Amino acid sequence: MLNLRPGGPCPRYRGVFGLWLAVAAVPAAAQLSPLTSQTFFYQQAGAPQSGDYLAANGGAIFTSNAARSTSGSNDTLLMLGLSGSDRREGTRLDYHLSSDLALVKYLSSTFPTRPTGFLDAFGSFKFVPGFFSWIARESFSQVQINPYVPVTPENLVSINNITTGPRFTMRPTLRTSVRLDLLYSYLTTSSVSGQYTNFDNHRYGGDLRIDRAFSEAASLYLKGHYEKAEFKDTADNHDYRLAEAQLGYKLVDGRTVFDVSGGYSQIHIYDVPAQVESIGGTREVLETQSFSDPVWRVDISRLVTPTQRVALYASQQFTDAASVFRLGFDQSVPLIAPPAQATAEVFKQNSVGVSWRLQGPRTSLNIGLGQYRQRYLLQSAYSLNTDFKSANAMLTRQLSPALKWDLGGQYQKQDQIGTQPEGVAPSSLRLWGALTDLHWQVGEHLSLRFIYSHTSQSGVYADNQIGVTASWTLVAAQATAPGLPVLTPIAPASTRARP
């Protein structure tokens, strides 16, 4: 499949196999998180907008190795999708939309037609402004069945996560605010592969946040989170209950975002098989296992000059494949994220990432480094402990008012820690990607993009892609005066502006 992976890195990641997949403004390839090179690395780093921007995209990409194998054949991909970010804050309705979603058709039928990419939409309707509102969030993302196998539709699981519930906001004093969300989520999964484990589930819980403002920019906060997950298929999945509390300090002004918090998290996993000694031998029982650990987070973004932004993100937390997608959007500057694995098992993730962006009148440069450790609480054939590292760079040059050129590269290193069941040797992955393209602004709403990319996974495959995509602007970024910097400490794709 077209390996357009973000960063994010986007996430959405999320894995990040996709700088090469970034060959389209739409996700013409499999992306596993909002923070992958396809979206945040490419879309935001290569062609950032100074405000909200939303476009309908379509195009064709020729790939020399559609199956991502040593002997894969070529194919042509047709794509139609929606990309960009848009938000609104009104008297009654607030919403935020981030999307890099596309429907991909393989003309030679290498794989069936499937949606790919990600979408994250949030809305809040204020029945009683300032006190009672109803919130809803819809997220679509994809994760890998095996993170060490190339990204194709046969190695992907689509996740659709709908969350809704009431929100209560109270202000006991002028400097204190209390927000309580009571939440219900319904998560569904699907895949063209018959090898994946279905982890559809219902989730019940809530979030409590208490803020105490010291000034317009600085505040102290206390937040709590509770969640209970109940799976439809309990033969391969374990219900769990997660509780977390953190104390934090936040400072946000025109040049700086500084958000640091720390606390404690505890998780109870139910019906875990265990062997116990009994009269006559051993027998298997189902027991509840509990895990607890400190959790913390540091998120710093600073405009060191009007044209340079430096960002640092580090954290430790319990999460799973469905939740890690949304967590990526909480950073002020999203970074490339590791690939998520298609399993319901909970893992502890340690993350650290840095990025540097230089924004000149005609030239921009973005460099990012990331490192992640994922350790599953329960070990099984479906949970692979992983160490992940990535490095990426993107250079953009405005050749003329109508022409813009991009050049980017990425390296990814991924290693399984420990051994797989039955003594199978640990897996590893080394992946390289390079991309160049030319943007042509044909008219006020219409633009064309001519793309070439190369990607290779050591000892597995190499692929070249060439194509053209067209974009029709639905929501345009606000124009800024010539010569004025467009950088802010918060990246356009971040959801930090949400109420």
C-alpha positions as CSV (number, residue, x, y, z in Angstrom):
1,M,0.0,0.0,0.0
2,L,1.1,3.5,-0.4
3,N,3.2,4.1,2.6
4,L,2.4,7.7,3.5
5,R,3.1,7.9,7.1
6,P,3.0,11.0,9.3
7,G,4.1,11.9,12.5
8,G,3.5,12.3,13.8
9,P,3.3,12.2,13.9
10,C,2.6,12.6,13.3
11,P,1.0,10.5,15.1
12,R,-1.2,9.5,14.1
13,Y,1.1,8.8,13.9
14,R,1.5,6.8,14.1
15,G,4.1,3.4,12.4
16,V,6.0,6.2,11.0
17,F,6.6,4.2,7.9
18,G,5.3,7.0,5.9
19,L,7.5,9.9,4.9
20,W,7.6,8.0,1.7
21,L,3.9,7.6,1.9
22,A,3.7,11.3,2.3
23,V,3.5,11.3,-1.4
24,A,0.0,12.8,-1.2
25,A,-1.6,15.6,0.5
26,V,-4.1,13.0,1.4
27,P,-3.1,9.9,3.2
28,A,-2.5,7.7,0.2
29,A,-1.0,5.2,2.4
30,A,-1.3,3.4,5.6
31,Q,-0.8,5.5,8.6
32,L,-0.9,4.3,12.1
33,S,-1.3,7.3,14.1
34,P,-1.9,11.1,13.8
35,L,1.7,11.7,14.3
36,T,3.4,10.2,11.3
37,S,5.5,11.6,8.5
38,Q,2.6,11.5,6.1
39,T,0.7,14.1,8.0
40,F,2.4,16.1,10.7
41,F,5.9,15.6,9.4
42,Y,4.9,16.3,5.9
43,Q,1.7,18.3,5.9
44,Q,2.6,20.5,8.8
45,A,6.4,20.7,8.4
46,G,6.4,20.9,4.7
47,A,3.4,23.1,4.1
48,P,2.2,24.6,7.4
49,Q,-0.7,27.0,7.4
50,S,-0.8,30.1,9.5
51,G,-4.5,29.4,10.3
52,D,-7.2,27.0,9.7
53,Y,-7.0,25.1,6.4
54,L,-9.1,22.4,4.9
55,A,-9.0,20.9,1.4
56,A,-10.5,18.1,-0.7
57,N,-7.8,16.1,-2.4
58,G,-7.7,13.6,-5.3
59,G,-5.0,12.1,-7.5
60,A,-3.1,9.2,-8.8
61,I,0.2,7.6,-7.5
62,F,2.2,5.0,-9.3
63,T,4.1,2.6,-7.0
64,S,6.7,0.2,-8.1
65,N,6.1,-2.2,-5.2
66,A,2.5,-2.1,-4.1
67,A,2.8,-5.2,-1.8
68,R,5.9,-4.0,-0.1
69,S,7.7,-7.3,-0.7
70,T,10.9,-8.5,-2.2
71,S,9.1,-9.3,-5.4
72,G,6.2,-7.0,-5.3
73,S,4.6,-5.7,-8.6
74,N,3.7,-2.2,-9.5
75,D,0.2,-0.7,-9.3
76,T,-1.5,2.7,-9.6
77,L,-3.5,4.1,-6.7
78,L,-6.4,6.5,-7.1
79,M,-7.2,8.6,-4.1
80,L,-10.0,10.9,-2.9
81,G,-9.9,12.5,0.6
82,L,-10.0,15.4,3.0
83,S,-7.0,17.0,4.7
84,G,-6.3,19.9,7.0
85,S,-7.4,21.4,10.2
86,D,-10.4,23.7,11.1
87,R,-11.8,25.0,14.3
88,R,-14.6,27.3,15.5
89,E,-15.6,28.8,18.8
90,G,-19.1,30.2,19.0
91,T,-21.8,31.2,21.5
92,R,-23.5,27.8,21.2
93,L,-21.2,25.6,19.2
94,D,-17.5,24.9,19.3
95,Y,-15.8,22.3,17.1
96,H,-12.4,21.2,15.9
97,L,-11.5,19.0,12.9
98,S,-8.2,17.5,12.0
99,S,-8.1,15.2,9.0
100,D,-5.8,13.4,6.6
101,L,-8.3,10.8,5.4
102,A,-8.6,9.2,1.9
103,L,-10.3,6.4,0.1
104,V,-7.7,4.5,-1.9
105,K,-8.4,2.3,-4.9
106,Y,-5.7,0.0,-6.4
107,L,-6.3,-0.2,-10.2
108,S,-4.6,-3.6,-10.4
109,S,-6.6,-4.9,-7.4
110,T,-3.5,-5.6,-5.3
111,F,-5.7,-4.8,-2.3
112,P,-9.4,-3.9,-2.0
113,T,-10.5,-0.3,-1.9
114,R,-10.3,0.9,1.7
115,P,-10.2,4.2,3.7
116,T,-6.8,5.1,5.1
117,G,-5.4,7.8,7.2
118,F,-6.9,9.5,10.2
119,L,-9.7,11.8,11.3
120,D,-10.3,13.5,14.6
121,A,-13.4,15.6,15.1
122,F,-14.6,17.2,18.3
123,G,-17.8,19.2,19.0
124,S,-19.4,20.9,22.0
125,F,-22.9,22.2,22.1
126,K,-23.6,24.6,24.9
127,F,-27.1,24.2,26.3
128,V,-26.3,26.6,29.2
129,P,-23.2,28.5,28.1
130,G,-20.6,28.6,30.9
131,F,-22.2,25.7,32.8
132,F,-23.7,22.8,30.8
133,S,-22.7,21.4,27.4
134,W,-22.8,18.1,25.5
135,I,-19.5,17.0,23.9
136,A,-18.8,14.4,21.2
137,R,-15.6,13.2,19.7
138,E,-15.1,10.9,16.6
139,S,-11.7,9.4,15.8
140,F,-10.6,7.2,13.0
141,S,-7.1,5.8,12.9
142,Q,-5.2,2.7,11.9
143,V,-2.8,0.4,13.7
144,Q,-0.5,-2.5,12.6
145,I,-1.1,-6.1,13.3
146,N,2.6,-6.7,13.2
147,P,4.7,-3.5,13.5
148,Y,7.8,-5.2,12.0
149,V,6.0,-6.1,8.7
150,P,5.6,-3.5,6.0
151,V,2.5,-1.4,6.1
152,T,-0.2,-2.7,3.7
153,P,-4.0,-3.1,4.1
154,E,-3.4,-6.8,5.1
155,N,-1.3,-5.6,8.0
156,L,-3.7,-2.9,9.2
157,V,-6.7,-2.6,11.6
158,S,-9.0,0.4,11.4
159,I,-10.2,1.8,14.7
160,N,-13.3,4.0,15.0
161,N,-13.8,5.5,18.4
162,I,-16.9,7.5,19.3
163,T,-17.0,9.3,22.7
164,T,-19.9,11.4,24.0
165,G,-21.3,12.7,27.3
166,P,-22.2,15.8,29.3
167,R,-19.8,18.5,30.4
168,F,-20.3,20.6,33.6
169,T,-18.3,23.7,34.1
170,M,-18.3,25.7,37.4
171,R,-16.5,28.7,38.6
172,P,-16.5,28.9,42.4
173,T,-14.3,32.0,42.3
174,L,-13.0,34.4,39.7
175,R,-9.7,32.5,39.6
176,T,-10.9,28.9,40.0
177,S,-12.7,26.7,37.5
178,V,-13.9,23.1,37.8
179,R,-14.8,21.0,34.7
180,L,-16.3,17.5,34.9
181,D,-16.9,15.3,31.9
182,L,-19.0,12.1,32.2
183,L,-18.0,10.0,29.2
184,Y,-19.2,6.9,27.2
185,S,-17.1,5.5,24.3
186,Y,-17.9,2.9,21.7
187,L,-14.9,1.5,19.9
188,T,-15.1,-0.7,16.8
189,T,-12.3,-2.4,14.7
190,S,-12.2,-3.8,11.2
191,S,-9.6,-5.3,8.9
192,V,-9.3,-7.1,5.5
193,S,-6.9,-9.5,7.3
194,G,-8.3,-12.6,9.0
195,Q,-5.3,-12.6,11.3
196,Y,-6.2,-9.8,13.6
197,T,-7.8,-9.9,17.1
198,N,-11.1,-8.1,17.3
199,F,-11.0,-5.7,20.3
200,D,-14.4,-3.9,20.0
201,N,-15.3,-2.5,23.4
202,H,-17.4,-0.1,25.4
203,R,-15.8,2.4,27.8
204,Y,-17.3,4.2,30.7
205,G,-15.6,6.9,32.7
206,G,-15.0,10.6,33.3
207,D,-12.5,13.4,33.6
208,L,-12.2,16.0,36.4
209,R,-10.0,19.1,36.1
210,I,-9.6,21.9,38.6
211,D,-7.7,25.0,37.5
212,R,-6.4,27.8,39.7
213,A,-5.2,30.9,37.7
214,F,-2.3,33.0,39.0
215,S,-2.5,35.3,36.0
216,E,-3.9,35.4,32.5
217,A,-0.9,33.1,31.4
218,A,-0.2,30.9,34.4
219,S,-2.2,28.4,36.3
220,L,-2.0,25.4,38.6
221,Y,-4.3,22.4,37.9
222,L,-5.3,19.1,39.3
223,K,-6.8,16.5,37.0
224,G,-8.2,13.0,37.4
225,H,-9.2,10.4,34.9
226,Y,-11.2,7.2,35.4
227,E,-12.0,4.6,32.7
228,K,-13.5,1.1,32.6
229,A,-13.2,-0.9,29.4
230,E,-15.5,-3.9,28.6
231,F,-14.7,-6.0,25.5
232,K,-17.2,-7.8,23.4
233,D,-14.7,-10.7,22.9
234,T,-13.3,-11.6,26.3
235,A,-11.6,-14.8,25.0
236,D,-8.7,-12.8,23.6
237,N,-9.1,-9.5,25.5
238,H,-9.1,-8.5,29.2
239,D,-11.5,-6.0,30.7
240,Y,-9.7,-3.4,32.7
241,R,-10.2,-0.4,35.0
242,L,-7.8,2.6,35.0
243,A,-7.6,5.5,37.5
244,E,-5.2,8.4,37.4
245,A,-4.5,11.7,39.2
246,Q,-2.0,14.4,38.3
247,L,-1.0,17.8,39.6
248,G,0.4,20.3,37.0
249,Y,1.5,23.8,36.2
250,K,0.8,25.5,32.9
251,L,2.1,28.7,31.3
252,V,0.9,29.9,27.9
253,D,1.7,33.2,26.2
254,G,2.5,34.5,22.8
255,R,6.0,32.9,22.7
256,T,5.9,30.0,25.2
257,V,3.9,26.9,26.1
258,F,5.2,25.3,29.3
259,D,3.1,22.4,30.7
260,V,4.5,20.0,33.3
261,S,2.5,17.5,35.4
262,G,3.1,14.5,37.6
263,G,1.0,12.0,39.5
264,Y,0.1,8.3,39.9
265,S,-1.8,5.8,37.9
266,Q,-3.3,2.4,38.8
267,I,-4.8,-0.2,36.5
268,H,-6.7,-3.4,37.3
269,I,-6.8,-6.1,34.5
270,Y,-9.5,-8.7,35.0
271,D,-9.7,-12.5,34.2
272,V,-6.0,-13.1,33.6
273,P,-5.2,-16.8,33.3
274,A,-2.8,-18.0,36.0
275,Q,-1.5,-21.4,37.2
276,V,-2.0,-22.3,40.9
277,E,-0.9,-25.3,42.8
278,S,-3.6,-27.6,44.1
279,I,-4.1,-31.1,45.3
280,G,-3.2,-33.4,42.5
281,G,-1.2,-30.8,40.5
282,T,-1.7,-27.4,39.0
283,R,-4.9,-25.9,37.7
284,E,-5.7,-22.7,35.8
285,V,-7.7,-19.9,37.4
286,L,-8.7,-16.4,36.3
287,E,-7.4,-13.6,38.5
288,T,-7.2,-9.9,38.7
289,Q,-3.8,-8.3,38.2
290,S,-3.0,-4.8,39.4
291,F,-0.2,-2.5,38.2
292,S,0.7,1.0,39.4
293,D,3.3,3.5,38.5
294,P,4.1,7.2,38.6
295,V,2.9,9.1,35.5
296,W,4.3,12.4,34.3
297,R,4.5,14.8,31.3
298,V,6.6,17.7,30.2
299,D,5.5,19.7,27.1
300,I,7.6,22.8,26.2
301,S,7.4,24.9,23.1
302,R,9.3,28.2,22.7
303,L,9.7,30.8,20.0
304,V,13.4,31.5,20.6
305,T,13.3,34.1,17.9
306,P,10.3,35.3,15.8
307,T,11.4,32.8,13.1
308,Q,12.6,29.8,15.2
309,R,10.6,27.4,17.3
310,V,12.0,24.7,19.6
311,A,9.8,22.1,21.2
312,L,10.4,19.3,23.7
313,Y,8.0,16.6,24.8
314,A,8.5,13.8,27.3
315,S,6.1,11.6,29.2
316,Q,5.4,8.3,31.0
317,Q,1.9,6.9,31.0
318,F,-0.3,3.8,30.7
319,T,-2.2,3.6,27.4
320,D,-3.4,1.3,24.7
321,A,-3.7,1.3,20.9
322,A,-7.0,3.1,20.8
323,S,-6.0,5.8,23.3
324,V,-2.5,6.6,22.1
325,F,-3.9,8.1,18.9
326,R,-5.8,10.8,20.8
327,L,-2.9,11.4,23.2
328,G,-0.7,12.6,20.3
329,F,-3.0,15.6,19.6
330,D,-2.5,17.0,23.1
331,Q,1.1,18.2,22.4
332,S,1.6,21.8,21.5
333,V,3.8,20.7,18.6
334,P,3.0,17.1,17.5
335,L,6.0,14.9,16.7
336,I,6.4,11.7,14.8
337,A,5.0,8.8,16.9
338,P,5.9,5.1,16.9
339,P,3.7,2.6,15.1
340,A,0.8,1.3,17.3
341,Q,0.1,-2.4,17.4
342,A,-3.4,-3.9,16.9
343,T,-4.0,-5.3,20.3
344,A,-6.2,-4.4,23.3
345,E,-3.4,-5.0,25.8
346,V,-2.4,-2.0,27.9
347,F,1.3,-0.9,27.9
348,K,3.5,1.7,29.6
349,Q,5.0,4.2,27.2
350,N,8.0,6.4,27.8
351,S,8.3,9.1,25.2
352,V,10.8,11.9,24.5
353,G,10.9,14.0,21.4
354,V,12.5,17.3,20.2
355,S,11.9,19.5,17.2
356,W,13.3,22.6,15.7
357,R,11.7,24.8,13.1
358,L,13.1,27.7,11.2
359,Q,10.6,29.8,9.3
360,G,12.0,32.4,6.8
361,P,10.1,34.6,4.3
362,R,10.7,32.0,1.5
363,T,12.4,29.0,3.2
364,S,11.5,26.8,6.1
365,L,13.4,23.9,7.7
366,N,12.0,21.4,10.2
367,I,14.0,18.8,12.1
368,G,12.6,16.2,14.6
369,L,14.0,13.4,16.8
370,G,12.0,10.9,18.8
371,Q,12.5,8.0,21.1
372,Y,9.8,5.7,22.6
373,R,9.7,2.6,24.9
374,Q,6.6,0.5,25.0
375,R,6.3,-2.2,27.6
376,Y,3.1,-4.3,27.8
377,L,1.8,-5.2,31.2
378,L,0.7,-8.7,30.1
379,Q,2.9,-10.6,27.8
380,S,1.3,-12.6,25.0
381,A,1.8,-13.4,21.3
382,Y,-0.1,-10.1,20.6
383,S,2.1,-7.8,22.6
384,L,5.6,-7.0,21.4
385,N,7.7,-4.8,23.7
386,T,9.4,-2.2,21.4
387,D,12.1,0.4,21.4
388,F,11.6,3.0,18.6
389,K,13.8,5.8,17.4
390,S,13.2,8.2,14.5
391,A,14.9,11.2,12.8
392,N,13.4,13.4,10.1
393,A,14.0,16.6,8.2
394,M,12.0,18.7,5.8
395,L,13.1,21.7,3.7
396,T,10.6,23.9,1.9
397,R,11.4,26.7,-0.5
398,Q,9.0,29.1,-2.1
399,L,10.3,29.4,-5.6
400,S,7.7,32.0,-6.7
401,P,4.3,33.1,-5.6
402,A,2.8,30.1,-7.3
403,L,5.5,27.4,-7.0
404,K,6.8,25.7,-3.8
405,W,9.4,22.9,-3.6
406,D,9.9,20.3,-0.8
407,L,12.7,18.0,0.0
408,G,12.6,15.6,3.0
409,G,14.1,12.5,4.5
410,Q,13.5,10.1,7.4
411,Y,15.2,7.3,9.2
412,Q,13.4,4.8,11.6
413,K,14.9,2.2,13.9
414,Q,12.7,-0.2,15.7
415,D,13.6,-3.2,17.9
416,Q,11.6,-5.8,19.8
417,I,12.8,-6.3,23.3
418,G,12.7,-9.8,24.7
419,T,11.6,-12.9,22.7
420,Q,8.4,-13.9,21.1
421,P,6.5,-17.0,22.2
422,E,8.2,-20.4,21.5
423,G,11.7,-19.0,21.3
424,V,11.2,-16.9,18.2
425,A,14.0,-14.4,17.8
426,P,13.2,-10.7,18.4
427,S,12.3,-8.7,15.4
428,S,14.0,-5.5,14.2
429,L,13.4,-2.9,11.5
430,R,15.4,-0.3,9.7
431,L,13.6,2.0,7.4
432,W,14.7,4.9,5.2
433,G,12.6,7.4,3.2
434,A,13.2,10.3,0.9
435,L,10.7,12.6,-0.8
436,T,10.7,15.6,-3.2
437,D,7.7,17.4,-4.7
438,L,6.6,20.6,-6.4
439,H,3.4,22.5,-5.4
440,W,1.8,24.7,-8.1
441,Q,-1.0,27.1,-7.0
442,V,-3.1,27.1,-10.2
443,G,-5.8,29.4,-8.9
444,E,-7.4,30.7,-5.7
445,H,-8.8,27.3,-4.7
446,L,-7.0,24.8,-7.0
447,S,-3.4,23.6,-6.5
448,L,-1.5,20.7,-8.0
449,R,1.3,18.6,-6.4
450,F,3.9,16.6,-8.4
451,I,5.6,13.9,-6.2
452,Y,8.5,11.5,-6.2
453,S,9.4,9.4,-3.2
454,H,11.7,6.4,-2.4
455,T,11.4,4.1,0.7
456,S,13.1,1.0,1.7
457,Q,13.1,-1.4,4.6
458,S,16.4,-3.2,5.2
459,G,16.3,-6.7,3.7
460,V,12.5,-6.5,3.0
461,Y,11.5,-4.2,0.2
462,A,12.3,-1.0,-1.8
463,D,9.7,1.2,-3.5
464,N,9.6,4.2,-5.7
465,Q,6.5,6.3,-6.1
466,I,5.6,9.0,-8.6
467,G,2.3,10.8,-9.0
468,V,0.2,13.9,-9.1
469,T,-2.5,15.1,-6.7
470,A,-5.0,18.0,-6.9
471,S,-6.4,20.0,-3.9
472,W,-9.5,22.2,-3.8
473,T,-9.4,24.6,-0.8
474,L,-12.6,24.5,1.3
475,V,-11.4,26.6,4.2
476,A,-8.4,28.9,3.5
477,A,-5.8,30.0,6.0
478,Q,-6.0,33.7,7.0
479,A,-3.5,35.7,4.9
480,T,-0.7,37.4,6.8
481,A,1.2,40.5,5.8
482,P,4.3,39.9,3.8
483,G,7.4,39.5,6.0
484,L,5.5,38.8,9.2
485,P,6.4,35.6,11.0
486,V,3.7,32.9,11.0
487,L,5.1,30.8,13.8
488,T,3.4,30.4,17.1
489,P,4.3,28.2,20.0
490,I,1.3,26.0,19.2
491,A,1.3,24.1,15.9
492,P,-1.9,24.3,13.7
493,A,-2.7,20.6,14.1
494,S,-2.6,20.8,17.9
495,T,-6.0,20.6,19.7
496,R,-4.9,22.8,22.5
497,A,-7.2,25.5,21.5
498,R,-10.2,23.3,22.3
499,P,-12.3,24.5,25.2
